[in-house]
Amino acid sequence: MSRAGPAPRSRLTRLLHAAIALAIIAQLIGIGFAELPRPGLPGNLAFSAHQVVGLGTLSVLAVFWIWTLLRRREHGFTALMPWFSRGRRAAVWADLREHVAVLRRLRLPEPGRETPLASAVHGLGLVIATTMAATGAIVFAGMAPDGALPAWADAALSVHKAAANLMWAYLIGHPAVALLHEAIGHRLLRGMTPGLR
């Protein structure tokens, strides 16, 4: 079944998407070089950068969520979060069944203007990123100069680490599927990436 090409994204959507993606990649890689503060030793520069970039990422995510509520020509909040509507949930499951049927024939579905499954997956990524950034901000607010954490911040740190693991899976899977679509000629990246046409 051939569908129309993917809906064009606004410049603001593409810039926010690129900023979030780059920040998350930097955060996930950069934390590997970070040394957390402990008694008598402050955290290193990589840890300080992780904190600053994390707070900045939370701000960009907040702007993105607000933009999803305001934009009209692109998928909005309800497309990204279909789980609260019976009709939207049914559309996601129907789209998933269609994807499975096409994948069984060793093909990829052509992207279309209305892709409930892709929108839900993007929404899931945004929820994971927002959870990671928000819990990181809670840890930042609760961390003492020596790295000690009150119980509430320690709980947030546990959620932060779990969200980071989920984000690694998302970060590997999501671009891999986009690159696969691009390789077979669906041209998804040109619609989302600033500067590509």
C-alpha positions as CSV (number, residue, x, y, z in Angstrom):
1,M,0.0,0.0,0.0
2,S,1.6,3.3,-1.1
3,R,1.0,6.4,1.1
4,A,1.8,10.0,0.7
5,G,5.2,11.0,2.0
6,P,5.9,12.0,5.6
7,A,4.4,15.4,6.6
8,P,6.9,18.2,6.6
9,R,8.2,19.3,9.9
10,S,8.5,23.0,10.9
11,R,11.9,24.5,11.4
12,L,11.2,24.8,15.2
13,T,10.3,21.1,15.4
14,R,13.4,20.1,13.5
15,L,15.7,22.3,15.7
16,L,14.2,21.1,18.9
17,H,14.4,17.5,17.8
18,A,18.1,18.0,16.8
19,A,18.9,19.8,20.1
20,I,17.3,17.0,22.2
21,A,19.0,14.2,20.2
22,L,22.4,15.9,20.5
23,A,22.0,16.6,24.2
24,I,20.9,13.1,25.0
25,I,23.8,11.6,23.0
26,A,26.3,13.9,24.8
27,Q,24.7,13.1,28.2
28,L,24.8,9.3,27.7
29,I,28.4,9.4,26.5
30,G,29.7,12.1,28.8
31,I,28.5,10.4,32.0
32,G,31.0,7.7,31.3
33,F,33.8,10.2,32.0
34,A,32.1,11.8,35.0
35,E,33.4,11.4,38.6
36,L,30.7,12.1,41.1
37,P,31.6,14.2,44.1
38,R,32.5,12.4,47.3
39,P,33.8,13.6,50.7
40,G,36.9,15.7,50.2
41,L,36.7,15.5,46.4
42,P,34.4,17.6,44.2
43,G,33.0,16.1,41.0
44,N,35.1,16.6,37.9
45,L,34.5,18.8,34.9
46,A,32.6,16.1,33.0
47,F,30.2,15.7,36.0
48,S,29.7,19.5,36.1
49,A,29.0,19.5,32.3
50,H,26.6,16.7,32.8
51,Q,24.6,18.7,35.3
52,V,24.6,21.9,33.2
53,V,23.7,20.1,30.0
54,G,21.0,18.1,31.8
55,L,19.3,21.2,33.1
56,G,19.5,22.8,29.7
57,T,18.0,19.6,28.1
58,L,15.1,19.7,30.6
59,S,14.4,23.3,29.4
60,V,14.5,22.2,25.8
61,L,12.2,19.3,26.5
62,A,9.8,21.6,28.3
63,V,9.7,23.9,25.2
64,F,9.2,20.9,23.0
65,W,6.2,19.7,25.1
66,I,4.7,23.1,25.0
67,W,5.2,23.3,21.2
68,T,3.4,19.9,20.8
69,L,0.4,21.5,22.5
70,L,0.5,24.6,20.3
71,R,1.4,23.4,16.8
72,R,-1.4,22.7,14.4
73,R,0.1,21.5,11.1
74,E,2.1,18.6,12.7
75,H,1.4,15.8,15.0
76,G,0.5,17.3,18.4
77,F,0.4,16.1,21.9
78,T,-2.5,13.6,21.4
79,A,-0.6,11.8,18.6
80,L,2.5,11.5,20.8
81,M,0.4,10.4,23.8
82,P,-2.4,8.2,22.3
83,W,-2.8,6.1,25.4
84,F,-5.6,8.2,26.8
85,S,-8.0,7.8,23.9
86,R,-9.7,4.5,22.9
87,G,-9.7,5.6,19.2
88,R,-6.0,6.6,19.2
89,R,-5.0,3.4,21.0
90,A,-6.9,1.4,18.4
91,A,-5.1,3.3,15.6
92,V,-1.7,2.5,17.1
93,W,-2.5,-1.2,17.4
94,A,-3.9,-1.3,13.8
95,D,-0.8,0.4,12.6
96,L,1.4,-2.1,14.5
97,R,-0.5,-5.0,12.9
98,E,0.0,-3.5,9.5
99,H,3.7,-3.1,10.2
100,V,4.0,-6.7,11.3
101,A,2.2,-7.9,8.2
102,V,4.6,-5.9,5.9
103,L,7.7,-7.0,7.9
104,R,6.6,-10.7,7.5
105,R,7.1,-10.1,3.8
106,L,10.7,-8.8,4.6
107,R,9.8,-5.3,3.7
108,L,9.4,-2.0,5.5
109,P,6.1,-0.1,5.5
110,E,6.2,3.2,3.6
111,P,5.9,6.1,5.9
112,G,2.8,8.2,5.6
113,R,1.3,11.4,6.8
114,E,-0.6,9.7,9.6
115,T,1.6,7.1,11.4
116,P,0.1,6.4,14.8
117,L,2.8,3.9,15.7
118,A,5.7,6.2,14.8
119,S,4.1,9.0,16.7
120,A,3.5,6.9,19.8
121,V,7.2,5.7,19.6
122,H,8.3,9.3,19.4
123,G,6.1,10.1,22.4
124,L,7.6,7.2,24.3
125,G,11.1,8.6,23.6
126,L,10.1,12.0,24.8
127,V,8.7,10.5,28.0
128,I,11.9,8.6,28.7
129,A,14.0,11.7,27.9
130,T,11.8,13.9,30.1
131,T,11.9,11.4,33.0
132,M,15.7,11.2,32.7
133,A,16.1,15.0,32.7
134,A,13.5,15.7,35.4
135,T,15.0,13.1,37.8
136,G,18.4,14.4,37.0
137,A,17.2,17.9,38.1
138,I,15.8,16.4,41.3
139,V,19.2,14.7,42.0
140,F,20.9,18.1,41.2
141,A,18.6,19.9,43.7
142,G,19.2,17.3,46.5
143,M,22.9,16.5,46.1
144,A,25.2,17.9,48.8
145,P,28.7,19.2,47.8
146,D,30.2,15.9,49.0
147,G,27.8,13.9,46.9
148,A,25.5,12.8,49.7
149,L,21.8,12.4,48.7
150,P,18.7,12.5,50.9
151,A,16.4,9.5,50.4
152,W,14.1,11.3,47.9
153,A,17.0,12.3,45.7
154,D,18.5,8.8,45.9
155,A,15.2,7.4,44.7
156,A,15.2,9.9,41.9
157,L,18.7,8.8,41.0
158,S,17.5,5.2,40.7
159,V,14.8,6.2,38.3
160,H,17.3,8.4,36.5
161,K,19.6,5.4,35.9
162,A,16.8,3.2,34.8
163,A,15.6,5.8,32.3
164,A,19.1,6.1,31.0
165,N,19.2,2.4,30.3
166,L,15.9,2.7,28.4
167,M,17.2,5.7,26.5
168,W,20.2,3.7,25.4
169,A,17.8,1.1,23.9
170,Y,15.7,3.9,22.3
171,L,18.8,5.7,21.0
172,I,20.0,2.5,19.3
173,G,16.7,1.4,17.9
174,H,15.1,4.6,16.8
175,P,17.9,5.9,14.6
176,A,18.5,2.4,13.3
177,V,15.0,2.2,11.9
178,A,15.2,5.7,10.5
179,L,18.5,4.8,8.7
180,L,17.0,1.6,7.4
181,H,14.0,3.6,6.0
182,E,16.5,6.1,4.5
183,A,18.6,3.3,2.9
184,I,15.6,1.9,1.0
185,G,14.5,5.3,-0.2
186,H,11.9,6.6,2.2
187,R,13.7,9.8,2.9
188,L,12.6,10.3,6.5
189,L,15.8,12.1,7.6
190,R,15.3,14.9,5.1
191,G,12.0,15.8,6.6
192,M,13.3,15.9,10.2
193,T,16.9,17.0,10.1
194,P,17.7,20.7,9.8
195,G,19.6,21.5,6.6
196,L,18.8,18.2,4.8
197,R,16.5,18.3,1.8
